[in-house]
Amino acid sequence: MTVRKLAHALMVAAVAATVLGPGPALASRRSAVRFVKARGYTPVNKDQYHKGQALRVLVGRKPFGCCALGRKAFFFVRHRGFERSDVQGASRTGVEVTRQGNKTIFLRYGQLYRQGDPYCCPSGGYKTVRFRWNGSKVKALDKVPSAQKRGALYMTAG
């Protein structure tokens, strides 16, 4: 196996672990920040993590290749730690926390791409998606924009 194939396989495994499985119990913001950084992302705003809430979030950013910056939200649950991320592939378009409650967090995606938009110029507006902790898992209450609309297809692993 070549070094490039091995690196790709490790990246795929890391993405799958980030999306699918709960992590160790993370009670502190410091632990959550370390978790996000260990997956190659830098927290955008550490103050987004509200320890007093049942559902907590950190949005991370990560460079892809020379020209793209991806964002992903990481959800944590009190006494459980990391629960899931918002999407499998990071979003090239923005992802920001617009509102938070004890069990519900609102993420705004955009500016989104429409079919035919050039790399430079997404024109599809914004979409807000609510994520809710229902006592057993974090669920998206609204449809998350597709990878194509989020510009994930424009990013390279670099």
N, C-alpha and C positions, 0 to 999 in steps of 0.2 A: 504494500500500500504506500502510495507516495505521501509526502508530507502535506501536500495540498489536500488530498483526499482525506487524510487523517484529521486535518484541521477542520474540514467541512463536516465530517462525521461528529466531531466534538461540538461544533457549533449547533448542529441539528439536535444533538442530545441535550445541550444546555437550553435551547429554546423549548423543547418538549417538556423538560423538567420545570421550566419557568411557568408554562401555561397550565400543565396538568396537575402537578402534585403539590399538596400543602407542604410547607417547610417546617423547620423547627419553631417552637414557641418563641415568638419575638415580642417581648413586652415593651421594650423601649424604642424610642425613635432612633437612637444610636445603632441598635441592632438592625432595625429596618433599613437604615442608610447603608450599613455594611452589606446587607443582603442584596440591595439594588446594585451597589458598586461591584459586588462579586460576579454579577451577571453582565458587567461591561457598561453599565449605565451610570450617569451622574445625576443625582437628584436635582430637579429644577428649582424647587423651593421646599426646604426641609420643614418649614412652618405649616405646610399642608397636612402633615401628620399630626392628628389630634388624638393624643393618648387617651383622653377621656371618653372617646366614642367607641362603640362596639366595632364599627367598620372604619378602618383608617386607610389612607392612600398616600403614595408618593409617586409623582410622575418623574420618570427618568429620561435623559436624552443620551444618544449615542451616535458618534460619527460612523457613517458607512461610506467607505471609499473616500474620494477627494471632495465630493460635492454635495453629499446628502447627509442630513441629520435626522435621525429617527427618534420618535418619542413613544413611550409605553407607560401605562399606569400599572402600578403594583398594589394589590389590595391585601391588607392584613386584617386579621380579626383578633380581638382581645382574647387572650388565653390560648390562642391557636397558632398565631403567627401568620406567615405568608399563606394566602388562600389561593390566589390566581392573579393573572394579569388580564388586562382588558382585551388584548388581541394577541394572536400568535406572532405575526410579523409587525415590527414597529411601524408607526405612522410617520410618513414624511411631512404631511400636513400637521398643523398644530394639534395638541391635545392639552386641554387645561381644565383644572377643577374650577367649576363655577359656583357650586353650592354643596354644602355638606350638612348632614344630620347624623344622628346617632347610628342609624342603620342604612342610610341612603346617601349616595354620592352622585353628583351630576358632573359628567365630563362633556366638554364641548370639543368637537372635532371640526377641523377646517382651517383654512379654506379648502374645500373638497374639489377634486377633479371631476369634470364632466368628460364624457367620451369625446376624444379629439382635442382636448386641451393639451397644449405643449407643456413640457417639463417646467418651464419658467412661470407658467401663468394659470394656476387653477382658478376656475370661475364658478364653482358649484355651490358656493355659500357654506353655511355651517349647519351642524346637526348636534343636538344635545341628546345624550344617552344617560339614563339613570341606571345605576348599579345598586342592588339591595342585598343586604345580609338577611336571609330568611330563617336563621337559626341553625341551618345545616350547610348552606353554601351561599356564595355570592353569585347572583344572577343578574344578567342584563335585562332590564324591564322593557327596553326599546331595542330596535334592530341597530346593531353597530354597523357603521358604513363599511363597505367591502374594502378589501386590500387595494383594489384599483382606485376607488374613490379617495382613499386615504393616501395614495401615492406610494404605497409600499412597494409597488412593482418597479418604481424608478430607482430604488436603492440597490446598491451592490454590497456584498460582504467585504469588499475591498482589500 
